[in-house]
């Protein structure tokens, strides 16, 4: 074979490789262009599908927590009630109970109306518990009421999350689903706290909000206490040579009392001659903070209940 023929063969082989490389490059360009077009047209739909799957898994966990709370409430009431009446229907009705806040367009006097509605709601809930467990004492009624409130909160949160999940799925709205998926981790942590509190209320164990009554009970130890207003007791003690009136909700059991009304009565009795009003309450722990850390502040420290807040703010 001559040198010229060898050179022509090599040249032909290189041309074939260049043609193959060009064809492969063209295929990759077409595939990339097709992927880009598909991503532009269907990328958001794919994201929606993925987010809906994540929400669906969280919704299933919420349903398990909701159902477990309902089962704990029903089984606890069954154990305490001596009759053969099944409390399931009554408990289900309580879990569907809704609270309608007063109209806030006219803020004048809204705290009084809000406090009245909360009092009525609290009375209604405890009355339902008394009907289901007629032989229970006041302490157990308070604990059962708090347990039902925790179960009610789990039910309401589950229904709200389910509503937005189904609405986002039905409308394929990217922004509804995105917002729900973004706040779901926080919602799940809150529901886990409610589920843990439900177990604590069932066993009569103290929760974080019990730190205030614990301090007050320690200051009251050895002194005579009397009920100054509904579900609220007061004791006159001496602290470093100064007279102090220590207030707390009447216990044991989950009870918030009427601290605002009690403070108002003491101020009226003393004609305003009170140097300081010191309130001790549990606050929400922020991420990164040490548990049990004590801080000072200014204002009316109050927990999740609104009872007495208006009176305390006015004071």
Secondary structure, DSSP 8 states (H G I E B T S, - for coil): --HHHHHHHHHHHHHHHHHHHHHHHHHHHHHHHHHHHHHHHHHHHHHHHHHHHHHHHHHHHHHHHHHHHHHHHHHHHHHH--SS---HHHHHHHHT--------SS-TTHHHHHHHHHHHHHHHHHHHHHHH-TT--HHHHHHHHHHHHHHHHHHHHHHHHHHHHHHHHHHT-HHHHHHHHHHHHHHHHHHHHHHHHHHHHHHT---TTHHHHHHHHHHHTTS-EEEEETTEEEEEEEETTEEEEEEEE--SSS----HHHHHHHHHHHTTT--------------TTS-TT-----SS----S--TTHHHHHH-
